[in-house]
Amino acid sequence: MTKMNGKSEVIEKEENQGLDPSHELPIGEEAQAETRDQELTKLKAERDSLLDRLARSQAEFDNARKRAAREQQEFRDFALSDAIRTLLPVVDSFGLALRSSREKSEFRNGVELIYKQLQDALLKMGVQPVAAIGEIFDPRVHEAIEMVETTQARDQEVLEELQRGYKIRERLLRPAMVKVARNPNH
């Protein structure tokens, strides 16, 4: 059945091929298109799920890496703390030696130089002295050896440092042994 005009031939060919002229798709392809859309939606959901899992895995890996680095640093600090604690009595002895003699001599200058080098080495390792004299007593970093009644200082003010305290970063190595003012007027 051949018609003369071009439109009739196209419609006839579409009918012969099983196409639905209103949708311009083959009759069975509409169902296939819906199936493809469902499959596409399913694949997108699966992709989103996999991307989410990937992001979570990356975050877990980063957290584990940071935790391992922090644990290694804490271990180094702990090992360093132990070594520094053994050196603190040497530092104390140098301080006592320098306080006991005020006379100037080459020997004293040498001891001062060694003491300064030791202090600098401790600073490079992150060791810092605990502030004491003139500070308000803080039981987290000070150890009160004696309470002194006085009206010349604020209540709970540290009057004298008997032994210097030290911290490594924010960890206390040794508390400062101090005399603390007790002012009855406050």
Beta strands, then each sheet from edge to edge (+ up, - down):
strand 1: 19-20
strand 2: 25-26
strand 3: 127-129
strand 4: 142-149
strand 5: 158-163
strand 6: 166-168
strand 7: 171-174
strand 8: 176-182
sheet 1: 1+ 2-
sheet 2: 3+ 6- 7+
sheet 3: 4+ 8+ 5-
end
